[in-house]
Amino acid sequence: MSQATTPTPRQRLIDAAAGLFYQQGIGAVGVDLVSKAAGVSKRTLYMEFGSKDQLVAQSLDEKGAGILGIYLPEGDDDAPPREQILAVFGRLSEWTAAEGYRGCPFINTITELSDPGHPARRVAREYKLRLLAYFERQAARGSAADPQRLARQLLAFFDGAIVQAVMGTALDPAAIQAAIEALLDAQALR
């Protein structure tokens, strides 16, 4: 029989911060609220992270793989690249329709933080680049005419679909699939 482990104060802070920043926005959430939600003192928060900026960056980084996991498979499986790319957009459609959806945490972070040198903006950019790299790998595997260009087009459509969902004008999943198929066809992706 295994015992449940109690999360460390650091983990409770990361979990509370990530949830609050996503639900309410980074600017609206102060360290007092994060500390209270985590059941941890502000002193501990500052000892663990040094600043709210670092807390924002580290909580986003800690949750980043899970966010990507919402729509990316854990590993590149044997499915054809075309199917894998279409599946990403299918999972995106499911995610954007989920209760409590407030957009992509990476996009939210980049748009909320105006300082281009903010550590959380760098984290958000890195995760978006991972998605771009995934699209480019699949495009190359599928012998696309220009894998890099196709990857950038897919990322632009992906992020645009997110913004549309946040605005309350989400595209129909069938329309998304048709648009992605047109992009894939234009590149002769198998």
GUDRENRO-586319 format. One record per atom (N, C-alpha, C): x, y, z; residue in one letter; chain; residue number from 1; atom name. Coordinates in Angstrom, 1 decimal. Atoms other than C-alpha are relative to their C-alpha. Last residue first. Layout:
<nodes>
      x      y      z r c   k  a
      X      Y      Z A A NUM CA
...
</nodes>
This chain:
<nodes>
      x      y      z r c   k  a
    0.6    1.4   -0.1 R A 190  N
    1.5   12.2  -46.8 R A 190 CA
   -0.4   -0.3    1.4 R A 190  C
   -0.4    0.7   -1.2 L A 189  N
    2.2   16.0  -47.2 L A 189 CA
   -0.8   -1.4    0.1 L A 189  C
    0.0    1.4    0.4 A A 188  N
    1.8   17.3  -50.7 A A 188 CA
    0.5   -0.9    1.2 A A 188  C
   -1.3    0.4   -0.1 Q A 187  N
    2.5   20.8  -49.5 Q A 187 CA
    0.3   -1.5   -0.3 Q A 187  C
   -0.8   -1.0    0.7 A A 186  N
   -0.7   22.2  -50.8 A A 186 CA
    1.5   -0.3    0.1 A A 186  C
    0.0    0.4    1.5 D A 185  N
   -2.4   19.0  -49.6 D A 185 CA
    0.9    1.0   -0.8 D A 185  C
   -0.8    1.2    0.2 L A 184  N
   -1.2   19.7  -46.0 L A 184 CA
    0.0   -0.4   -1.5 L A 184  C
   -1.4   -0.4   -0.1 L A 183  N
   -2.5   23.3  -46.1 L A 183 CA
    0.9   -1.3   -0.3 L A 183  C
   -0.4   -0.8    1.2 A A 182  N
   -5.8   22.1  -47.5 A A 182 CA
    1.4    0.4    0.1 A A 182  C
   -0.2    0.9    1.2 E A 181  N
   -6.1   19.4  -44.9 E A 181 CA
    0.4    0.8   -1.2 E A 181  C
   -1.3    0.7   -0.2 I A 180  N
   -5.5   22.0  -42.2 I A 180 CA
    0.3   -1.0   -1.1 I A 180  C
   -1.1   -0.9    0.2 A A 179  N
   -8.3   24.1  -43.5 A A 179 CA
    1.3   -0.6    0.1 A A 179  C
    0.0   -0.3    1.5 A A 178  N
  -10.7   21.2  -43.8 A A 178 CA
    1.1    1.0   -0.3 A A 178  C
   -0.6    1.1    0.7 Q A 177  N
   -9.8   20.1  -40.2 Q A 177 CA
    0.1    0.2   -1.5 Q A 177  C
   -1.4    0.1   -0.4 I A 176  N
  -10.5   23.5  -38.8 I A 176 CA
    0.7   -1.1   -0.8 I A 176  C
   -0.6   -1.1    0.8 A A 175  N
  -13.8   23.8  -40.7 A A 175 CA
    1.5    0.0    0.3 A A 175  C
   -0.1    0.5    1.4 A A 174  N
  -14.8   20.4  -39.3 A A 174 CA
    0.6    1.1   -0.9 A A 174  C
   -1.0    1.0    0.2 P A 173  N
  -13.9   21.5  -35.8 P A 173 CA
    0.1   -0.5   -1.4 P A 173  C
    0.6    1.3   -0.1 D A 172  N
  -16.2   24.6  -36.1 D A 172 CA
    1.2   -1.0   -0.3 D A 172  C
    0.3    0.7    1.2 L A 171  N
  -14.2   27.7  -35.5 L A 171 CA
   -0.5   -1.4    0.2 L A 171  C
   -0.7    1.2    0.3 A A 170  N
  -14.4   29.4  -32.2 A A 170 CA
   -0.4   -0.6   -1.3 A A 170  C
    0.3    0.2    1.5 T A 169  N
  -15.9   32.9  -32.2 T A 169 CA
    0.7   -1.3   -0.5 T A 169  C
    1.4    0.5    0.1 G A 168  N
  -16.1   33.3  -28.4 G A 168 CA
   -0.4   -0.2   -1.4 G A 168  C
    0.9   -1.1    0.4 M A 167  N
  -13.0   35.6  -28.4 M A 167 CA
   -1.5   -0.5    0.0 M A 167  C
    0.0   -0.9   -1.1 V A 166  N
  -11.1   32.9  -26.5 V A 166 CA
   -1.0    1.2   -0.2 V A 166  C
    0.8    0.6   -1.1 A A 165  N
  -12.0   30.4  -29.1 A A 165 CA
   -0.1    0.9    1.2 A A 165  C
    1.4    0.0    0.3 Q A 164  N
  -10.9   32.7  -31.9 Q A 164 CA
   -0.8   -0.6    1.1 Q A 164  C
    0.5   -1.3   -0.2 V A 163  N
   -7.6   33.3  -30.1 V A 163 CA
   -1.5    0.1   -0.4 V A 163  C
    0.0   -0.2   -1.4 I A 162  N
   -6.9   29.6  -29.9 I A 162 CA
   -0.7    1.4    0.3 I A 162  C
    1.2    0.8   -0.5 A A 161  N
   -7.8   29.0  -33.5 A A 161 CA
   -0.2    0.2    1.5 A A 161  C
    1.2   -0.7    0.4 G A 160  N
   -5.3   31.8  -34.5 G A 160 CA
   -1.3   -0.7    0.5 G A 160  C
    0.1   -1.1   -0.9 D A 159  N
   -2.6   30.1  -32.4 D A 159 CA
   -1.3    0.8   -0.4 D A 159  C
    0.2    0.5   -1.3 F A 158  N
   -3.1   26.8  -34.3 F A 158 CA
   -0.3    1.2    1.0 F A 158  C
    1.4    0.4    0.0 F A 157  N
   -3.4   28.6  -37.7 F A 157 CA
   -0.4   -0.5    1.4 F A 157  C
    0.9   -1.2    0.1 A A 156  N
   -0.2   30.4  -37.1 A A 156 CA
   -1.4   -0.4    0.0 A A 156  C
   -0.1   -0.7   -1.2 L A 155  N
    1.5   27.2  -35.9 L A 155 CA
   -0.9    1.3    0.0 L A 155  C
    0.8    0.8   -1.0 L A 154  N
    0.3   25.3  -38.9 L A 154 CA
    0.0    0.7    1.3 L A 154  C
    1.4   -0.2    0.4 Q A 153  N
    1.6   28.0  -41.3 Q A 153 CA
   -0.9   -0.7    1.0 Q A 153  C
    0.3   -1.4   -0.4 R A 152  N
    5.0   28.1  -39.5 R A 152 CA
   -1.5    0.2   -0.3 R A 152  C
    0.0   -0.1   -1.4 A A 151  N
    5.3   24.3  -39.8 A A 151 CA
   -0.5    1.3    0.5 A A 151  C
    1.2    0.6   -0.5 L A 150  N
    4.3   24.4  -43.4 L A 150 CA
   -0.1    0.0    1.5 L A 150  C
    1.2   -0.9    0.3 R A 149  N
    7.0   26.9  -44.1 R A 149 CA
   -1.3   -0.6    0.5 R A 149  C
    0.0   -1.2   -0.9 Q A 148  N
    9.6   24.9  -42.3 Q A 148 CA
   -1.1    0.9   -0.2 Q A 148  C
    0.4    0.3   -1.3 P A 147  N
    8.6   21.6  -44.0 P A 147 CA
    0.0    1.2    1.0 P A 147  C
   -0.8   -0.9   -0.8 D A 146  N
    8.8   23.0  -47.5 D A 146 CA
   -0.4   -0.1    1.4 D A 146  C
   -0.9   -0.7    0.9 A A 145  N
    7.7   20.4  -50.1 A A 145 CA
    0.9    1.0    0.7 A A 145  C
    0.6   -1.3    0.5 A A 144  N
    6.4   18.2  -47.4 A A 144 CA
    1.0    0.7   -0.9 A A 144  C
   -0.6   -0.5    1.2 S A 143  N
    8.0   14.8  -47.2 S A 143 CA
   -0.7    1.2   -0.6 S A 143  C
    1.0    0.2    1.0 G A 142  N
    5.7   13.4  -44.5 G A 142 CA
    0.4    0.5   -1.4 G A 142  C
    0.3    1.4    0.1 R A 141  N
    8.6   13.0  -42.1 R A 141 CA
   -1.0   -0.3   -1.1 R A 141  C
   -1.2    0.7    0.7 A A 140  N
    9.7   16.5  -42.9 A A 140 CA
   -0.2   -1.5   -0.1 A A 140  C
    0.0   -0.4    1.4 A A 139  N
    6.2   17.9  -42.1 A A 139 CA
    1.2   -0.7   -0.8 A A 139  C
    1.0    0.8    0.7 Q A 138  N
    6.1   15.8  -38.9 Q A 138 CA
   -0.1    0.4   -1.5 Q A 138  C
   -0.4    1.4    0.1 R A 137  N
    9.4   17.2  -37.8 R A 137 CA
   -1.0   -0.8   -0.7 R A 137  C
   -1.0    0.2    1.0 E A 136  N
    8.3   20.7  -38.7 E A 136 CA
    0.5   -1.4   -0.1 E A 136  C
    0.6   -0.1    1.4 F A 135  N
    5.1   20.4  -36.8 F A 135 CA
    1.0   -0.1   -1.1 F A 135  C
    0.8    1.2    0.2 Y A 134  N
    7.0   19.2  -33.7 Y A 134 CA
   -0.7    0.0   -1.4 Y A 134  C
   -0.9    1.0    0.4 A A 133  N
    9.5   22.0  -34.1 A A 133 CA
   -0.7   -1.4   -0.2 A A 133  C
   -0.5   -0.3    1.4 L A 132  N
    6.8   24.6  -34.1 L A 132 CA
    0.9   -1.1   -0.5 L A 132  C
    1.1    0.4    0.9 L A 131  N
    5.3   23.0  -31.0 L A 131 CA
    0.3    0.2   -1.4 L A 131  C
    0.1    1.4    0.0 R A 130  N
    8.7   23.2  -29.3 R A 130 CA
   -1.2   -0.5   -0.9 R A 130  C
   -0.9    0.5    0.9 L A 129  N
    9.0   26.8  -30.4 L A 129 CA
    0.1   -1.6   -0.1 L A 129  C
    0.6   -0.2    1.3 K A 128  N
    5.8   27.6  -28.6 K A 128 CA
    1.0   -0.5   -1.1 K A 128  C
    1.0    1.1    0.2 Y A 127  N
    7.3   26.0  -25.5 Y A 127 CA
   -0.7    0.2   -1.4 Y A 127  C
   -0.6    1.3    0.1 E A 126  N
   10.4   28.1  -25.8 E A 126 CA
   -1.0   -1.1   -0.2 E A 126  C
   -0.5    0.1    1.4 R A 125  N
    8.4   31.3  -26.4 R A 125 CA
    0.6   -1.4   -0.2 R A 125  C
    1.2    0.2    0.9 A A 124  N
    6.4   30.7  -23.2 A A 124 CA
    0.5   -0.1   -1.4 A A 124  C
    0.5    1.4   -0.2 V A 123  N
    9.7   30.2  -21.2 V A 123 CA
   -1.2   -0.2   -1.0 V A 123  C
   -0.9    0.9    0.6 R A 122  N
   11.2   33.4  -22.6 R A 122 CA
   -0.4   -1.5    0.1 R A 122  C
    0.2   -0.1    1.4 R A 121  N
    8.1   35.3  -21.8 R A 121 CA
    1.0   -0.9   -0.8 R A 121  C
    1.1    0.8    0.4 A A 120  N
    8.3   34.0  -18.3 A A 120 CA
   -0.3    0.1   -1.5 A A 120  C
   -0.3    1.4    0.1 P A 119  N
   11.8   35.3  -17.9 P A 119 CA
   -1.2   -0.9   -0.3 P A 119  C
    0.6    0.7   -1.2 H A 118  N
   10.8   38.8  -18.8 H A 118 CA
    0.3   -1.5   -0.1 H A 118  C
   -1.0    0.8   -0.7 G A 117  N
   13.2   40.1  -21.4 G A 117 CA
   -0.5   -0.7    1.2 G A 117  C
   -0.5    1.1    0.8 P A 116  N
   10.5   41.2  -23.9 P A 116 CA
    1.1   -0.9    0.7 P A 116  C
   -1.5    0.0    0.0 D A 115  N
    8.9   43.3  -21.1 D A 115 CA
    0.5   -1.2   -0.8 D A 115  C
   -0.5   -0.8    1.1 S A 114  N
    5.2   43.6  -22.0 S A 114 CA
    1.5    0.0   -0.1 S A 114  C
   -1.3   -0.5   -0.5 L A 113  N
    3.9   40.7  -20.0 L A 113 CA
    0.7    0.8   -1.1 L A 113  C
    0.2   -0.7   -1.3 E A 112  N
    0.2   40.0  -20.5 E A 112 CA
    1.3    0.7    0.4 E A 112  C
    0.8   -1.2    0.2 T A 111  N
    0.5   39.1  -24.2 T A 111 CA
   -0.2    0.8    1.3 T A 111  C
   -0.7   -1.0    0.9 I A 110  N
    3.4   36.7  -23.7 I A 110 CA
   -0.8    1.3   -0.2 I A 110  C
   -1.2   -0.5   -0.7 T A 109  N
    1.8   35.0  -20.7 T A 109 CA
    0.7    1.1   -0.9 T A 109  C
    0.4   -0.9   -1.1 N A 108  N
   -1.6   34.6  -22.3 N A 108 CA
    1.2    0.7    0.6 N A 108  C
    0.5   -1.2    0.7 I A 107  N
    0.0   33.1  -25.5 I A 107 CA
   -0.4    1.0    1.1 I A 107  C
   -1.2   -0.6    0.6 F A 106  N
    1.9   30.6  -23.3 F A 106 CA
   -0.4    1.3   -0.7 F A 106  C
   -0.8   -0.6   -1.0 P A 105  N
   -1.1   29.8  -21.1 P A 105 CA
    1.2    0.7   -0.6 P A 105  C
   -1.3    0.7   -0.1 C A 104  N
   -3.2   29.1  -24.2 C A 104 CA
    0.8    0.7    1.0 C A 104  C
   -1.1   -0.2    1.0 G A 103  N
   -6.7   30.3  -23.9 G A 103 CA
    1.2   -0.8    0.3 G A 103  C
   -0.3   -1.4    0.1 R A 102  N
   -9.1   30.6  -21.0 R A 102 CA
    1.1    0.3   -1.0 R A 102  C
   -1.1   -0.3    0.9 Y A 101  N
  -10.8   27.2  -21.0 Y A 101 CA
    0.1    1.5   -0.1 Y A 101  C
   -1.1   -0.6   -0.6 G A 100  N
  -12.9   26.7  -17.9 G A 100 CA
    1.2    0.4   -0.9 G A 100  C
    0.4   -1.0   -1.1 E A  99  N
  -15.2   24.2  -19.4 E A  99 CA
    1.2    0.6    0.6 E A  99  C
    0.1    0.5   -1.4 A A  98  N
  -13.6   22.5  -22.4 A A  98 CA
   -0.4    1.1    0.9 A A  98  C
    1.4    0.2   -0.3 A A  97  N
  -14.4   23.6  -26.0 A A  97 CA
   -0.2   -0.4    1.5 A A  97  C
    0.6   -1.3    0.0 T A  96  N
  -10.9   25.0  -26.6 T A  96 CA
   -1.5    0.0    0.4 T A  96  C
   -0.5   -0.8   -1.1 W A  95  N
   -9.4   21.7  -25.4 W A  95 CA
   -0.7    1.3    0.0 W A  95  C
    0.6    0.5   -1.3 E A  94  N
  -11.6   19.6  -27.7 E A  94 CA
    0.4    0.9    1.1 E A  94  C
    1.5   -0.3    0.1 S A  93  N
  -10.8   21.7  -30.8 S A  93 CA
   -0.6   -0.5    1.3 S A  93  C
    0.2   -1.4   -0.3 L A  92  N
   -7.1   21.5  -29.8 L A  92 CA
   -1.4    0.4    0.0 L A  92  C
   -0.1   -0.2   -1.4 R A  91  N
   -7.3   17.8  -29.6 R A  91 CA
   -0.1    1.4    0.4 R A  91  C
    1.2    0.6   -0.6 G A  90  N
   -8.6   17.6  -33.2 G A  90 CA
    0.0    0.2    1.6 G A  90  C
    1.1   -1.0    0.2 F A  89  N
   -5.9   20.1  -34.3 F A  89 CA
   -1.3   -0.6    0.6 F A  89  C
   -0.3   -1.2   -0.8 V A  88  N
   -3.2   17.8  -32.9 V A  88 CA
   -1.1    1.0    0.0 V A  88  C
    0.4    0.3   -1.4 A A  87  N
   -5.0   14.8  -34.4 A A  87 CA
    0.3    1.1    0.9 A A  87  C
    1.4   -0.1   -0.1 L A  86  N
   -4.7   16.4  -37.9 L A  86 CA
   -0.5   -0.3    1.5 L A  86  C
    0.3   -1.5    0.0 I A  85  N
   -1.0   16.8  -37.4 I A  85 CA
   -1.5    0.2    0.1 I A  85  C
   -0.5   -0.6   -1.3 Q A  84  N
   -0.6   13.2  -36.3 Q A  84 CA
   -0.3    1.5    0.0 Q A  84  C
    1.0    0.3   -1.0 E A  83  N
   -2.8   11.9  -39.2 E A  83 CA
    0.4    0.6    1.4 E A  83  C
    1.3   -0.7    0.2 R A  82  N
   -0.7   13.8  -41.7 R A  82 CA
   -1.0   -0.3    1.1 R A  82  C
   -0.1   -1.4   -0.4 P A  81  N
    2.5   12.5  -40.1 P A  81 CA
   -1.3    0.8   -0.2 P A  81  C
   -0.5   -0.9    1.1 P A  80  N
    1.5    8.9  -40.6 P A  80 CA
    0.0    1.5    0.5 P A  80  C
    1.1   -0.6    0.9 A A  79  N
    1.0    7.1  -37.3 A A  79 CA
    0.6    0.9   -1.0 A A  79  C
   -0.1    0.5    1.4 D A  78  N
    4.1    5.2  -36.1 D A  78 CA
   -1.1    0.6   -0.9 D A  78  C
    0.4    1.4    0.2 D A  77  N
    4.3    7.1  -32.8 D A  77 CA
    0.1   -0.3   -1.5 D A  77  C
    0.4    0.2    1.4 D A  76  N
    6.2   10.3  -32.1 D A  76 CA
   -0.3   -1.5   -0.3 D A  76  C
   -1.1    0.2    0.8 G A  75  N
    6.1   10.5  -28.4 G A  75 CA
   -0.4   -0.1   -1.4 G A  75  C
   -1.2    0.1   -0.9 E A  74  N
    3.8   11.7  -25.7 E A  74 CA
    1.2   -0.2   -0.8 E A  74  C
   -0.2    1.4   -0.6 P A  73  N
    1.2   12.8  -28.3 P A  73 CA
    1.3    0.0    0.8 P A  73  C
   -1.1    0.7    0.7 L A  72  N
    0.7   16.6  -28.7 L A  72 CA
    0.0   -1.4    0.6 L A  72  C
    0.2    0.2    1.4 Y A  71  N
   -2.6   18.3  -27.8 Y A  71 CA
    1.1   -0.8   -0.8 Y A  71  C
    1.5   -0.1    0.3 I A  70  N
   -3.0   18.3  -24.1 I A  70 CA
   -0.2   -0.3   -1.4 I A  70  C
    0.6    1.4    0.0 G A  69  N
    0.6   17.1  -23.7 G A  69 CA
   -1.5    0.0   -0.3 G A  69  C
   -0.2    0.6    1.4 L A  68  N
    1.8   20.6  -24.7 L A  68 CA
   -0.6   -1.4   -0.1 L A  68  C
    0.8   -0.8    0.9 I A  67  N
    0.1   21.9  -21.5 I A  67 CA
    0.2   -0.5   -1.4 I A  67  C
    1.4    0.4   -0.1 G A  66  N
    1.6   19.1  -19.5 G A  66 CA
   -0.9    0.8   -0.9 G A  66  C
    0.1    1.3    0.6 A A  65  N
    5.1   19.9  -20.7 A A  65 CA
   -1.5   -0.6    0.0 A A  65  C
   -0.1    0.0    1.4 G A  64  N
    4.6   23.5  -19.8 G A  64 CA
   -0.1   -1.3   -0.8 G A  64  C
    1.2    0.5    0.6 K A  63  N
    3.4   23.1  -16.3 K A  63 CA
    0.0   -0.1   -1.5 K A  63  C
    0.4    1.3   -0.7 E A  62  N
    6.8   23.3  -14.6 E A  62 CA
   -1.2   -0.6   -0.6 E A  62  C
   -0.9    1.0    0.4 D A  61  N
    7.9   26.0  -17.1 D A  61 CA
   -0.4   -1.4    0.6 D A  61  C
    0.3    0.3    1.4 L A  60  N
    4.8   28.1  -16.5 L A  60 CA
    0.9   -1.1   -0.5 L A  60  C
    1.3    0.7    0.0 S A  59  N
    5.3   27.8  -12.7 S A  59 CA
   -0.4   -0.3   -1.4 S A  59  C
   -0.2    1.4   -0.4 Q A  58  N
    9.0   28.6  -13.1 Q A  58 CA
   -1.3   -0.7    0.1 Q A  58  C
   -0.8    0.7    1.0 A A  57  N
    8.4   31.8  -15.2 A A  57 CA
    0.1   -1.5    0.4 A A  57  C
    0.7    0.2    1.2 V A  56  N
    5.6   33.1  -13.0 V A  56 CA
    0.7   -0.8   -1.0 V A  56  C
    1.1    0.9   -0.3 L A  55  N
    7.4   32.4   -9.8 L A  55 CA
   -0.8   -0.2   -1.3 L A  55  C
   -0.6    1.4    0.0 Q A  54  N
   10.6   34.0  -11.2 Q A  54 CA
   -1.1   -1.0    0.2 Q A  54  C
   -0.4    0.3    1.4 D A  53  N
    8.6   37.2  -12.0 D A  53 CA
    0.6   -1.4   -0.1 D A  53  C
    1.1    0.4    0.7 K A  52  N
    7.0   37.1   -8.6 K A  52 CA
    0.3   -0.4   -1.4 K A  52  C
    0.8   -1.1    0.5 S A  51  N
   10.4   37.3   -7.0 S A  51 CA
   -1.3   -0.6   -0.7 S A  51  C
   -0.7   -1.3    0.0 G A  50  N
   13.1   35.3   -5.2 G A  50 CA
   -0.9    1.2   -0.5 G A  50  C
    0.0   -0.6    1.4 F A  49  N
   11.5   32.0   -6.1 F A  49 CA
    0.7    1.3   -0.1 F A  49  C
    0.0    1.0    1.1 E A  48  N
   11.9   29.6   -3.1 E A  48 CA
    0.2    0.6   -1.4 E A  48  C
   -1.2    0.9   -0.2 M A  47  N
   12.9   32.1   -0.4 M A  47 CA
    0.1   -1.0   -1.2 M A  47  C
   -1.2   -0.8    0.4 Y A  46  N
   10.4   34.7   -1.8 Y A  46 CA
    1.3   -0.8    0.2 Y A  46  C
    0.1   -0.2    1.4 L A  45  N
    7.5   32.1   -1.6 L A  45 CA
    1.3    0.8   -0.5 L A  45  C
   -0.4    1.2    0.7 T A  44  N
    8.7   31.0    1.8 T A  44 CA
   -0.1    0.2   -1.5 T A  44  C
   -1.4    0.1   -0.2 R A  43  N
    8.5   34.6    3.1 R A  43 CA
    0.5   -1.3   -0.7 R A  43  C
   -0.6   -0.8    1.0 K A  42  N
    5.1   35.0    1.6 K A  42 CA
    1.5   -0.1    0.1 K A  42  C
   -0.3   -1.4   -0.3 S A  41  N
    4.0   32.1    3.8 S A  41 CA
    0.6    0.8   -1.2 S A  41  C
   -1.4   -0.2   -0.2 V A  40  N
    2.5   29.0    2.4 V A  40 CA
    0.3    1.4    0.3 V A  40  C
   -0.1    0.3   -1.4 G A  39  N
   -1.1   27.7    2.3 G A  39 CA
    1.5    0.1    0.5 G A  39  C
   -0.9    1.1   -0.2 A A  38  N
   -0.9   27.5   -1.4 A A  38 CA
    0.2   -0.4    1.4 A A  38  C
    0.6    1.2    0.7 A A  37  N
   -4.0   29.7   -1.9 A A  37 CA
    0.9   -1.2    0.2 A A  37  C
    1.2    0.5   -0.7 K A  36  N
   -2.7   32.1    0.7 K A  36 CA
   -0.6   -1.2   -0.6 K A  36  C
   -0.4    0.5   -1.3 S A  35  N
    0.7   32.4   -0.8 S A  35 CA
   -1.2   -0.6    0.8 S A  35  C
   -0.6    1.2    0.3 V A  34  N
   -0.7   32.9   -4.3 V A  34 CA
    0.4   -0.7    1.3 V A  34  C
    1.0    1.0    0.4 L A  33  N
   -3.1   35.5   -3.1 L A  33 CA
    0.6   -1.3   -0.2 L A  33  C
    0.9    0.3   -1.2 D A  32  N
   -0.4   37.4   -1.2 D A  32 CA
   -1.0   -1.0   -0.3 D A  32  C
   -0.6    1.0   -0.8 V A  31  N
    2.0   37.1   -4.2 V A  31 CA
   -0.8   -0.4    1.3 V A  31  C
   -1.1   -0.4   -0.8 G A  30  N
   -0.4   39.0   -6.3 G A  30 CA
    0.6   -1.1    0.8 G A  30  C
   -0.4    0.9   -1.1 V A  29  N
   -2.7   37.9   -9.0 V A  29 CA
    1.3    0.4    0.6 V A  29  C
    1.0   -0.1   -1.0 A A  28  N
   -4.4   40.4  -11.3 A A  28 CA
    0.3   -0.8    1.2 A A  28  C
    0.0   -1.3   -0.7 G A  27  N
   -1.3   41.0  -13.4 G A  27 CA
   -1.0    0.1    1.1 G A  27  C
   -1.2   -0.2   -0.8 I A  26  N
   -0.8   37.3  -14.1 I A  26 CA
    0.0    1.4    0.7 I A  26  C
   -1.0   -0.8    0.7 G A  25  N
   -4.3   36.6  -15.2 G A  25 CA
    1.1    0.4    0.9 G A  25  C
    0.2   -1.4   -0.3 Q A  24  N
   -7.3   35.3  -13.3 Q A  24 CA
    0.9    1.0   -0.8 Q A  24  C
    1.4   -0.4   -0.2 Q A  23  N
   -7.8   31.7  -14.3 Q A  23 CA
   -0.2    1.5    0.1 Q A  23  C
    0.9    0.4    1.1 Y A  22  N
   -4.4   31.0  -15.8 Y A  22 CA
   -1.4    0.5    0.1 Y A  22  C
   -0.4   -0.8    1.2 F A  21  N
   -2.4   33.0  -13.3 F A  21 CA
   -0.8   -0.3   -1.2 F A  21  C
    0.5   -1.4   -0.1 L A  20  N
   -4.4   31.5  -10.5 L A  20 CA
    0.4    0.8   -1.1 L A  20  C
    1.5    0.0    0.1 G A  19  N
   -3.9   27.9  -11.6 G A  19 CA
   -0.5    1.4    0.1 G A  19  C
    0.4    0.3    1.4 A A  18  N
   -0.2   28.3  -12.3 A A  18 CA
   -1.5    0.1   -0.2 A A  18  C
   -0.3   -1.1    0.9 A A  17  N
    0.4   30.1   -9.0 A A  17 CA
   -0.5   -0.3   -1.5 A A  17  C
    0.9   -1.1   -0.3 A A  16  N
   -1.4   27.6   -6.9 A A  16 CA
    0.2    1.1   -1.0 A A  16  C
    1.4    0.5    0.4 D A  15  N
    0.4   24.6   -8.5 D A  15 CA
   -1.0    1.2    0.2 D A  15  C
    0.0    0.1    1.5 I A  14  N
    3.8   26.4   -8.3 I A  14 CA
   -1.4   -0.4   -0.5 I A  14  C
   -0.1   -1.3    0.6 L A  13  N
    3.2   27.4   -4.7 L A  13 CA
   -0.1    0.0   -1.5 L A  13  C
    1.3   -0.7   -0.2 R A  12  N
    2.1   24.0   -3.7 R A  12 CA
   -0.1    1.4   -0.6 R A  12  C
    1.0    0.6    1.0 Q A  11  N
    5.1   22.5   -5.4 Q A  11 CA
   -1.4    0.6    0.2 Q A  11  C
   -0.3   -0.4    1.4 R A  10  N
    7.4   24.8   -3.5 R A  10 CA
   -1.0   -0.4   -1.0 R A  10  C
    0.4   -1.4    0.1 P A   9  N
    5.7   24.1   -0.2 P A   9 CA
    0.2    0.6   -1.4 P A   9  C
   -0.9   -0.9   -0.7 T A   8  N
    6.3   20.4   -0.9 T A   8 CA
   -0.6    1.4    0.0 T A   8  C
   -0.9   -0.9    0.9 P A   7  N
    3.4   18.3   -2.0 P A   7 CA
    0.8    0.9    0.9 P A   7  C
    0.5   -1.4   -0.2 T A   6  N
    2.3   15.7    0.6 T A   6 CA
    0.9    0.8   -0.9 T A   6  C
   -0.9   -1.0   -0.5 T A   5  N
    3.0   12.2   -0.6 T A   5 CA
   -0.6    1.4    0.0 T A   5  C
    0.1   -1.3    0.8 A A   4  N
    0.2    9.7   -0.8 A A   4 CA
    1.1    0.9    0.6 A A   4  C
    0.5   -1.2   -0.7 Q A   3  N
    1.3    6.5    0.9 Q A   3 CA
    0.0    1.1   -1.0 Q A   3  C
   -0.8   -1.2    0.1 S A   2  N
    1.5    3.3   -1.1 S A   2 CA
   -0.6    1.1    0.7 S A   2  C
    0.8   -1.2    0.0 M A   1  N
    0.0    0.0    0.0 M A   1 CA
    0.9    1.2    0.0 M A   1  C
</nodes>
